[in-house]
């Protein structure tokens, strides 16, 4: 090899070293800018019958997993009353505008006068007022988040494992399960069970909900939104419908928790504390230590004009469709079985665009406020439903037919969902709609009484999520029904939604089902 050739090889080697060094530096800076942080709490050692088996195991496992995924973890186990104030102060001091926070709690939680409290192990259960003063109030956590305005916040509550008051609920102010909460912007609350429900402590070393969550966190290249959906489905199926995880709030970025093939950094292992006093809550320092994965930075979503501006914006207009064209595309996807990757549309004034484009525009406060204004037009009243024919663009039946089989209805199995009465609609901070739903079901002209259910509509980064909690109905015999809606198209002007719907019912000696394409017409002002 000549001297010139050796010089070229050496120069190429130095160039590669330089590029790798710059790349690592850039990823390191990206990680510092991302600032992943997790506060993890697990309370097991309650007194007497209130003691729980798994929360300390759950919190240890979650803390270890999040540490592997690049989070600076603060783990608190068996939190006491005297430690609550210092923990809240530390959380507020630690959060930054660029933080991605996961706040996880496992243990007892109760609602008192529609406010949620997470219970220290030595809190007094005898008096609700005393309990409220001694506990970690969820509203204080959300207030700290709202004040610091971190980039993204996930609050995970694996609480409500049973009622710590036992048979004495200490007055009417104490209700089962946790209450619904409207979280700040860029914040989502992931409940282990629906509002007012009970979460299983599990028969293994981890609770049912946390066991499913851990399994999903280990899977690479999965967004938070998908993790939430998979955990909810898994818990619901394993519990045979007894436990149904619930989500409040919206995160509109595709945050991948476990991103493979990334540069390695190290964070000191968290101090596992059975906390007794505030001095033990001193912040932990970050040092280079054992290697852990650091995800690549998530690109900031581009801002795209709303569908209402599509006629004057050439960028969006090039991707616009008429309402009829959108229906034709939806019909093609359904006929081809392409439901997983099918497009969802948002429409204004007969102009439809891809919902994903519209969702990216919601990072702009002006666009988000426009969405909220449109949702505020929805009022209490009957949400009409109909079977919708995509080809003719018409309603063909003003109810949703279902088939129910049981010994007493063997020859007359046909029933129907005649409508949904919308109660107490409320627009959330993150641009969604929460409500109570009174299902109107029946056979022919005879109505069947059903319980009122919690419902919500969330505008996520990839889809519109419409959810109803399980519904209890009493026809020939008591039954529990689950109705799911996969949104295909949202017409903002008319407050109408096209959905694929699916109905499943199960009770003693009976089952029911139904499904298809439907239009839901929300009651609105004017």
NORDAQUI-V137068 format. One record per backbone hydrogen bond with DSSP energy under -0.5 kcal/mol. CO is the residue of the C=O (numbers start at 1). NH is the residue of the N-H. Records with the same first field share a line. If there is no record, write none. Layout:
CO->NH + NH
This chain:
2->6
3->7
4->8
5->9
6->10
7->11
8->12
9->13
10->14
11->15
12->16
13->17
14->18
15->19
16->20
17->21
18->22
19->23
20->24
21->25
22->26
23->27
24->28
25->29
26->30
27->31
28->32
29->33
30->34
31->35
35->100
36->72
37->102
38->40 + 74
39->104
40->76
41->106
42->44 + 78
44->46 + 52
47->50
48->51
54->58
55->59
56->60
57->61
58->62
59->63
60->64
61->65
62->66
63->67
64->68
65->69
66->71
67->70
68->293
71->73
72->38
73->75
74->40 + 76
75->273
76->42
77->275
79->121
80->83 + 84
81->84
83->87
84->88
85->89
86->90
87->91
88->92
89->93
90->94
91->95
96->99
99->101 + 151 + 152
100->37
101->154
102->39 + 104
103->156
104->41
105->158
106->43
108->119
110->117
111->175
112->115
115->112
116->138
117->110 + 119
118->136
120->123
121->47
127->131
128->132
129->133
130->134
131->135
135->137
136->118
137->140 + 141
138->142
139->143
140->144
141->145
142->146
143->147
144->148
145->149 + 150
152->101
153->188
154->103 + 156
155->157 + 190
156->105 + 158
157->159 + 192
158->107
160->199
162->164
163->166
165->168
167->169
171->174
173->113 + 175
175->111
177->111
178->196
181->183
184->187
186->153
187->250
188->155 + 190
189->191 + 248
190->157
191->246
194->197
200->208
206->204
207->211
208->212
209->213
210->214
211->215
212->216
213->217
214->218
216->219
219->222
222->257
223->227
224->228
225->229
226->230
227->231
228->232
229->233
230->234
231->235
232->236
233->237
234->238
235->239
236->241
237->240
239->242
244->194
246->191
248->189
251->461
253->255
254->256
255->224 + 257
257->259
258->221 + 260
263->294
265->292
270->272
271->273
273->77 + 275
277->280
278->281
279->282
287->289
290->267
292->265
297->299
302->304
306->309
307->310
309->312 + 313
312->314
313->317
314->318
316->319
317->320
321->352
322->326
323->327
324->328
325->329
326->330
327->331
328->332
329->333
330->334
331->335
332->336
333->337 + 338
334->337
337->339
344->355
345->490
346->353
347->492 + 493
348->351
350->323 + 352
351->348
352->321
353->346
354->358
355->359
356->360
357->361
358->361 + 362
359->362
360->363
361->364
364->368
365->369
366->370
367->371
368->372
369->373
370->374
371->375
372->376
374->377
375->378
377->525
381->422
382->384
383->420
384->521
386->519
387->396 + 397
388->390
389->393 + 394
394->389
397->387 + 399
399->401
400->417
402->415
403->513
404->406
405->511
406->409
407->410
413->404
415->402
416->418 + 442
417->400
419->440
420->383 + 422
421->438
422->381
423->436
426->434
428->431
431->459
432->428
433->457
434->426
435->455
436->423
437->439 + 453
438->421
439->441
440->418 + 419
441->448
442->416
443->446
445->447
446->443
448->441
449->474
451->439
453->437
454->469
455->435
456->467
457->433
458->460 + 465
463->460 + 465
464->466 + 487
465->458 + 467
466->485
467->456
471->473 + 481
472->451
473->475 + 479
474->449
477->475
479->473
480->506
481->471
482->504
483->468
484->502
485->466 + 487
486->500
488->345
489->498
490->347 + 492
491->495 + 496
495->522
496->491
497->520
498->488 + 489
499->501 + 518
500->486
501->516
502->484
503->514
504->482
505->512
506->480
507->510
509->407
510->507
511->405
512->505
513->403
514->503
516->501
517->388
518->499
519->386
520->497 + 522
521->384
523->379
